[in-house]
Amino acid sequence: MKLTIAGPFKDNFYNLMRDIGYLYTNTDEKTGKMSFVNPVGTAGRYGYPRFHIYLTVKDSGLIFDLHLDQKKPSYKGTAAHSGEYDGEVVAREAERIKQILKK
């Protein structure tokens, strides 16, 4: 699910992501998109299931590419996993993010 939130913001995007409960994991060398995760329930710091955001900073706004990773990739060297890119759970998370960042 794509979500665009216009800035400017009071803080840098790393702190904003922490404020909404997401941890930085890496930056994709090919796309330049930053990756952040938020484990669901008692999954642990980098466990599954987890919400996963690819973040792009554009002008003064943020573009979120949000999905829910249900499990770890099945095969070594692949990015394929059981992910949900829309639906009620992902929509609720997107709304939660919007409400926090509006403040």
One Martini backbone bead per residue (centre of mass of N, CA, C, O) as a GRO file, in nm:
protein
  103
    1MET     BB    1   0.094   0.038   0.025
    2LYS     BB    2   0.051   0.361  -0.057
    3LEU     BB    3   0.202   0.650   0.118
    4THR     BB    4   0.153   1.005   0.140
    5ILE     BB    5   0.345   1.258   0.323
    6ALA     BB    6   0.349   1.578   0.394
    7GLY     BB    7   0.541   1.836   0.453
    8PRO     BB    8   0.690   1.941   0.701
    9PHE     BB    9   0.897   1.836   0.966
   10LYS     BB   10   1.025   1.844   1.298
   11ASP     BB   11   1.189   1.591   1.198
   12ASN     BB   12   1.360   1.335   1.115
   13PHE     BB   13   1.297   1.032   0.964
   14TYR     BB   14   1.421   0.847   1.179
   15ASN     BB   15   1.254   0.959   1.419
   16LEU     BB   16   0.975   0.916   1.295
   17MET     BB   17   0.998   0.607   1.273
   18ARG     BB   18   1.031   0.561   1.576
   19ASP     BB   19   0.759   0.695   1.661
   20ILE     BB   20   0.601   0.452   1.486
   21GLY     BB   21   0.789   0.172   1.545
   22TYR     BB   22   1.050   0.180   1.356
   23LEU     BB   23   1.324  -0.002   1.209
   24TYR     BB   24   1.622   0.007   1.078
   25THR     BB   25   1.794  -0.199   0.824
   26ASN     BB   26   1.819  -0.069   0.516
   27THR     BB   27   1.968  -0.001   0.187
   28ASP     BB   28   1.898  -0.006  -0.137
   29GLU     BB   29   2.127   0.003  -0.390
   30LYS     BB   30   1.936   0.030  -0.644
   31THR     BB   31   1.696   0.240  -0.522
   32GLY     BB   32   1.746   0.389  -0.223
   33LYS     BB   33   1.568   0.248  -0.032
   34MET     BB   34   1.437   0.238   0.279
   35SER     BB   35   1.430   0.005   0.557
   36PHE     BB   36   1.145  -0.085   0.767
   37VAL     BB   37   1.043  -0.225   1.090
   38ASN     BB   38   0.739  -0.388   1.257
   39PRO     BB   39   0.668  -0.589   1.484
   40VAL     BB   40   0.422  -0.823   1.566
   41GLY     BB   41   0.379  -0.837   1.876
   42THR     BB   42   0.596  -1.121   1.978
   43ALA     BB   43   0.830  -1.136   1.741
   44GLY     BB   44   1.038  -0.934   1.776
   45ARG     BB   45   1.261  -0.731   1.638
   46TYR     BB   46   1.293  -0.934   1.348
   47GLY     BB   47   1.035  -1.071   1.324
   48TYR     BB   48   0.748  -1.276   1.269
   49PRO     BB   49   0.547  -1.077   1.197
   50ARG     BB   50   0.572  -0.772   0.977
   51PHE     BB   51   0.615  -0.456   0.918
   52HIS     BB   52   0.694  -0.299   0.593
   53ILE     BB   53   0.913  -0.029   0.484
   54TYR     BB   54   0.952   0.170   0.202
   55LEU     BB   55   1.150   0.465   0.190
   56THR     BB   56   1.080   0.792   0.049
   57VAL     BB   57   1.241   1.096  -0.013
   58LYS     BB   58   1.038   1.386  -0.114
   59ASP     BB   59   1.135   1.658  -0.062
   60SER     BB   60   0.924   1.709   0.228
   61GLY     BB   61   0.836   1.414   0.189
   62LEU     BB   62   0.670   1.088   0.227
   63ILE     BB   63   0.714   0.751   0.096
   64PHE     BB   64   0.513   0.468   0.145
   65ASP     BB   65   0.583   0.109   0.135
   66LEU     BB   66   0.337  -0.104   0.254
   67HIS     BB   67   0.370  -0.416   0.441
   68LEU     BB   68   0.309  -0.769   0.524
   69ASP     BB   69   0.513  -0.996   0.678
   70GLN     BB   70   0.457  -1.332   0.753
   71LYS     BB   71   0.745  -1.439   0.644
   72LYS     BB   72   1.017  -1.572   0.562
   73PRO     BB   73   1.204  -1.642   0.327
   74SER     BB   74   1.222  -1.961   0.177
   75TYR     BB   75   1.476  -1.886  -0.008
   76LYS     BB   76   1.786  -1.854  -0.072
   77GLY     BB   77   1.823  -1.541  -0.243
   78THR     BB   78   1.533  -1.444  -0.182
   79ALA     BB   79   1.230  -1.221  -0.155
   80ALA     BB   80   1.024  -1.422  -0.112
   81HIS     BB   81   0.695  -1.391   0.040
   82SER     BB   82   0.433  -1.352   0.272
   83GLY     BB   83   0.253  -1.086   0.145
   84GLU     BB   84   0.071  -0.785   0.238
   85TYR     BB   85  -0.057  -0.493   0.045
   86ASP     BB   86  -0.348  -0.525   0.163
   87GLY     BB   87  -0.610  -0.450   0.363
   88GLU     BB   88  -0.711  -0.414   0.684
   89VAL     BB   89  -0.437  -0.424   0.836
   90VAL     BB   90  -0.283  -0.224   0.653
   91ALA     BB   91  -0.486   0.012   0.675
   92ARG     BB   92  -0.458   0.053   0.982
   93GLU     BB   93  -0.156   0.119   0.977
   94ALA     BB   94  -0.174   0.365   0.792
   95GLU     BB   95  -0.359   0.528   0.980
   96ARG     BB   96  -0.171   0.534   1.223
   97ILE     BB   97   0.057   0.688   1.086
   98LYS     BB   98  -0.100   0.942   1.007
   99GLN     BB   99  -0.183   1.028   1.295
  100ILE     BB  100   0.103   1.066   1.410
  101LEU     BB  101   0.220   1.265   1.175
  102LYS     BB  102   0.009   1.505   1.222
  103LYS     BB  103   0.127   1.614   1.508
   0.00000   0.00000   0.00000
